[in-house]
Amino acid sequence: DRFRLLTGGARTVLPRQQTLRAVVDWSWDLLDEAERAVLARLSVFAGGCDLEAAEAVCADGGGLDVADVMAALVDKSLVVAAPGPAGDMRYRLLETVGEYAAERLGERDREDTEQRHLVHYRELARTTEPRLRGHGQRAAADRIATEYENLRTALRRALAVRDVGEVLCLVHALGWYWHMQDLRAEIRHWTEAAAALGPDPFAPPHVPAGPVHERLLDAPPPYSGELLAEAWRAVHLVRLSARDHTSTTWDSPQVRAEVEGIVATYRPGLPQTCRPPGSLWIYAVMIAGEAGMLKRAVDETVTASRELGYRWELASALQLRANVLANRADWAGDAARDADESLALFRELGDDWGCAEALSARAESREKSGAYDLAGQDYLEAIEHAERLGARAQVTVLRVRMAGSYIECGRLEEAEEILGGITATEQRFGNEAMPAARMFYAGLLGRTGRIPEARAQIEVLREEFALGAFAVFDVFLHATTAWLDNREGKYEDALARINDARKAMRHPLATMVAPQLPAVFLVTAAVSLASLGGRERAYDAARLVGAYRAHLPPRHVPV
């Protein structure tokens, strides 16, 4: 309690602090009943509010003119009024006044006021969420950012009173915003808390999910039936997608059991798996390493989205399939064609986030065919879209990927400026930008003969990421270290590292995402053997080089 602290200190400061309390007491005594009621109710807000929110939360249905009362409180310097980010006026209480007002808010009035606050911000989140996709998404994202502390407060209150409908609605309404801003810690925190209120939808016996055409956010709570069941499933899917990559939990029995339950519950082509958050079930398919299921899932999601008339969802499904096909050129399909169609749809919809992702997918397909200059151009355009949206995490990821293309087409100075700048800063986001930046930077440093600096980047990666946490990461880490060993003449060490990488490559997820790596291992091992000398080793090295082409996936550019 601020006032208790203020009046409990040394005698030398006690009179001044007691005077502060007396001033607030005196100001309160001069207020009429309406002003006292509104001032006390304003204490439930976090980070201020606009007039619309004040009227919705502070009115009690008794004809109270909140706008007039607010004006009077501003005149009396008890409420601070200032323009908000969007130019509208926002109102807040100074910390001391806010704590005093909270003390004056009666228990019954507090419950009613907090409920009105919860309903108002739940509706703000629910009705704003659809605008995060398409024209006006920047304004919608800014709106949520401005009211984020109020939204968190509303969600916290819903959890405290175990109001399942309100919790599910708010988690679903904030999910895409969290994803766009890469707020993985927030996702983990709130989905863990939400999941604790309900059943485990993926525990055995596994009940296949039926088609759900309605969206949870189409209406406010309460919810029931299959829509409620799907809402619980979605909470667990979102939680899975945001798991911490720096831990060793991805292959834990608990996660594997959940993944098995998800794969057993869903089937490709369901309406709810075409759109977020249900579309996140694809993470489980990838973790399970079922290549056939992955191909079927992405294909049928595209088909179902077309048939259902889901334009944004179709654009998203095409972008996902383009990403998958870029890494699996042996599958039937054309990654660049899918990326082009996705980009055209997102442009029609006015979705900067989607345009950036579609351009990134096309860039990746061009990288796999060796068109690094064109890939760099796509990444640059994607960055422009992400910057317009204010998606800083997305911008960082795209800049790292662009630097990777620059390295391959010889633009080393530009790549080093990007990667050096990113790796020199503290990681602010939970995405793959930093580990990818360190991996690319280590490769660049190794190419230019700065082996100790390259190894330093690898060591930082080892400290930041636990081995075994993410199969694909382990493979790249071992392979890069082996390549550096060769560059430094440590050929025996390189062969040992390649053996470690080969073992990690047995993980189905690694095989699915990076099928070209076994061929890369052959070339790395060939260099080691040839460099060690001897006729037998030279013969084995030649055989490995000969096998390289056979193991390289079809249409994949030699590396």
Salt bridges, closest charged atoms under 4 A:
ASP25 OD2 - ARG21 NE 3.48
ASP25 OD1 - ARG104 NH2 3.69
GLU33 OE2 - ARG36 NH1 3.53
GLU35 OE1 - LYS76 NZ 2.98
ASP50 OD2 - ARG143 NH2 3.41
ASP60 OD2 - ARG41 NH2 3.40
GLU95 OE2 - ARG2 NH1 3.68
GLU103 OE1 - ARG21 NH1 3.40
ASP109 OD2 - ARG41 NE 3.13
ASP112 OD2 - ARG108 NE 3.64
GLU114 OE2 - ARG157 NE 3.73
GLU123 OE2 - ARG122 NH1 2.75
GLU123 OE1 - ARG126 NH2 2.74
GLU129 OE2 - ARG133 NH2 2.84
ASP142 OD1 - ARG138 NE 3.18
GLU147 OE2 - ARG90 NH1 2.72
GLU147 OE2 - ARG143 NH1 3.34
GLU149 OE1 - ARG152 NH1 3.73
GLU166 OE1 - ARG122 NE 2.72
ASP182 OD1 - ARG184 NE 3.02
GLU186 OE1 - ARG152 NE 2.89
GLU192 OE1 - ARG239 NH1 3.35
GLU226 OE2 - ARG233 NH2 2.52
GLU230 OE1 - ARG233 NH2 2.86
ASP251 OD1 - ARG256 NH1 3.22
ASP251 OD2 - HIS507 NE2 3.24
GLU258 OE2 - HIS236 ND1 3.43
GLU258 OE2 - ARG239 NH2 3.48
ASP299 OD2 - LYS295 NZ 2.97
ASP299 OD1 - ARG321 NH1 3.11
GLU300 OE2 - ARG296 NE 2.96
GLU313 OE2 - ARG215 NH2 2.97
ASP330 OD2 - ARG328 NH2 3.08
ASP338 OD2 - ARG321 NE 2.66
ASP340 OD1 - ARG362 NH1 2.80
GLU341 OE2 - ARG306 NH1 2.80
GLU348 OE1 - ARG311 NH2 2.49
ASP352 OD1 - HIS385 ND1 2.75
ASP352 OD1 - ARG388 NH2 3.34
GLU364 OE2 - LYS368 NZ 3.67
ASP378 OD1 - ARG362 NH2 2.74
ASP378 OD2 - ARG366 NH1 2.77
GLU381 OE2 - ARG347 NH2 2.48
GLU408 OE2 - ARG447 NH2 2.90
GLU414 OE2 - ARG411 NE 2.83
GLU416 OE2 - ARG450 NH1 2.81
GLU432 OE1 - ARG184 NH2 3.95
GLU432 OE2 - ARG401 NH2 3.07
GLU459 OE2 - ARG462 NE 3.79
GLU464 OE1 - ARG438 NE 3.59
ASP485 OD1 - ARG455 NH2 2.56
GLU488 OE1 - ARG455 NE 2.83
GLU488 OE1 - LYS490 NZ 3.71
ASP540 OD1 - ARG543 NH1 3.87
